[in-house]
């Protein structure tokens, strides 16, 4: 009987449903022991899976139809949801709804408008280095900027950018010297 259910259902919808159920369960279990920042964006993952599944259909509805009303309505609906639910961030469930509205709103905006920004392009090119290095200034500066979140963010971002500018050429140099030497040794040993 279970095989009959799986055969009759679309396998991707079933997979996304199971992932959503497991994600909600994991978020609940984590919420029993950890702070909200450990689990509060977990539902964005199944949302992104659903979006990927229906992306072509959504783009056809939003951009290939003769009217832009479906896109405008969805933007206004998600913008209003972001605004309304953003006021209730103390409640975990309303916060989750806010996160999902905000995510859909941001994705819809970026589907329509292209942001040709050299800073964003540079950050995309060096995303791995930023990800690796951003915690260093944040950990070191945190005790000095209690209560000054914006200053903390800006100074941490500037220091992270400087570290990336130094770290990227160093990695290339290290890669060239370390791995080229090992490659030469391997060739000589053969």
C-alpha positions in Angstrom: 0.0 0.0 0.0 2.8 2.4 0.9 4.5 1.7 -2.5 1.2 2.6 -4.2 1.1 6.0 -2.4 4.7 6.7 -3.4 4.1 5.7 -7.0 1.0 7.9 -7.3 2.5 10.9 -5.8 5.0 13.2 -7.5 8.4 12.1 -6.0 9.7 15.6 -5.6 6.7 16.9 -3.8 6.9 13.9 -1.5 10.6 14.6 -0.9 10.0 18.2 -0.2 7.2 17.3 2.2 9.3 14.9 4.1 12.2 17.4 4.2 9.8 20.1 5.6 8.4 17.7 8.2 11.9 16.7 9.3 13.1 20.3 9.3 10.1 21.4 11.5 10.8 18.5 13.8 14.5 19.3 14.0 13.8 23.0 14.6 11.4 22.0 17.5 14.0 19.7 19.0 16.8 22.2 18.7 14.5 24.9 20.2 14.3 22.9 23.4 18.0 23.2 24.1 19.4 26.1 22.1 18.9 29.8 21.4 16.7 30.8 18.4 19.6 31.7 16.2 20.4 28.0 16.0 17.2 27.1 14.2 15.2 30.2 13.2 16.0 30.1 9.4 15.8 26.3 8.9 12.5 26.5 7.1 14.1 28.6 4.3 15.7 25.4 3.1 12.5 23.6 2.2 11.1 26.9 0.9 14.1 27.1 -1.5 13.5 23.5 -2.6 9.9 24.3 -3.4 10.9 27.4 -5.3 13.4 25.4 -7.3 10.8 22.9 -8.2 8.3 25.5 -9.4 10.8 28.1 -10.7 10.0 27.7 -14.4 6.2 27.8 -13.8 6.5 30.9 -11.5 8.7 32.7 -14.0 6.2 32.0 -16.8 3.3 33.3 -14.6 5.2 36.4 -13.5 7.2 37.4 -16.5 5.8 35.8 -19.7 2.1 36.6 -19.2 0.6 39.6 -20.9 0.0 41.3 -17.5 2.3 41.9 -14.5 -0.5 41.7 -12.0 0.4 38.3 -10.5 4.0 39.5 -9.9 2.8 42.9 -8.4 0.2 41.2 -6.2 2.8 38.7 -4.9 5.3 41.4 -4.2 2.8 43.5 -2.4 1.5 40.5 -0.5 5.0 39.4 0.6 6.0 43.0 1.4 2.9 43.4 3.6 3.6 40.1 5.2 7.2 41.1 5.9 6.0 44.4 7.4 3.2 42.9 9.5 5.0 39.8 10.8 8.2 41.8 11.4 6.5 43.5 14.3 6.0 40.1 16.1 9.5 38.7 16.2 9.3 37.7 19.9 6.9 34.9 19.0 8.8 32.1 17.3 6.0 31.0 15.0 5.3 34.5 13.8 9.1 35.0 13.4 9.2 32.0 11.1 6.4 33.4 9.0 8.2 36.7 8.8 11.5 34.9 7.7 9.6 33.1 4.9 7.8 36.3 3.7 11.1 38.2 3.8 12.9 35.5 1.8 10.2 35.3 -0.9 10.0 39.1 -1.1 13.8 39.4 -1.5 13.9 36.6 -4.1 11.0 38.2 -6.1 12.7 41.6 -6.1 16.0 40.1 -7.3 14.2 38.2 -10.0 13.0 41.4 -11.5 15.9 43.8 -10.8 19.5 43.1 -11.5 21.9 44.6 -9.0 25.1 45.4 -10.9 27.2 46.5 -7.9 30.9 46.1 -7.9 31.0 45.5 -4.1 28.5 42.7 -4.3 30.4 41.2 -7.3 33.6 41.3 -5.3 32.0 39.8 -2.2 30.5 37.0 -4.4 34.0 36.3 -5.9 35.6 36.1 -2.4 32.7 34.5 -0.6 34.7 31.6 0.8 37.4 33.8 2.2 34.8 36.2 3.7 33.1 33.2 5.3 36.3 31.8 6.7 37.7 35.1 8.0 34.7 37.1 9.2 34.6 35.5 12.7 38.1 36.7 13.5 37.3 40.4 13.9 33.9 39.6 15.2 35.3 37.6 18.1 38.1 40.0 18.8 35.9 43.2 18.7 32.8 41.9 20.4 33.8 42.9 24.0 34.6 46.4 22.9 31.4 47.2 21.0 28.6 46.0 23.4 25.6 48.1 22.7 27.0 49.6 19.5 25.9 47.0 17.0 26.1 49.2 13.9 29.7 50.3 14.7 30.6 46.7 15.4 29.2 45.5 12.1 30.9 48.2 10.0 34.3 47.9 11.6 34.1 44.1 11.5 33.2 44.3 7.8 36.1 46.7 7.0 38.6 44.5 8.9 37.2 41.3 7.2 37.6 43.0 3.8 41.2 44.0 4.6 41.9 40.4 5.7 40.4 39.0 2.5 42.6 41.4 0.4 45.7 40.1 2.2 44.6 36.4 2.5 43.6 35.8 -1.1 47.1 36.5 -2.6 48.7 34.7 0.3 46.6 31.6 -0.5 47.6 31.8 -4.1 51.3 32.1 -3.1 51.0 29.2 -0.7 49.2 27.1 -3.2 51.9 27.8 -5.8 54.8 27.1 -3.5 53.4 24.3 -1.4 51.7 22.2 -4.0 54.1 22.9 -6.9 57.0 21.7 -4.6 55.1 18.5 -3.8 54.2 18.0 -7.4 57.9 18.3 -8.4 58.9 15.9 -5.6 56.3 13.3 -6.8 57.7 13.6 -10.4 61.3 13.2 -9.2 60.3 10.1 -7.1 58.7 8.4 -10.0 
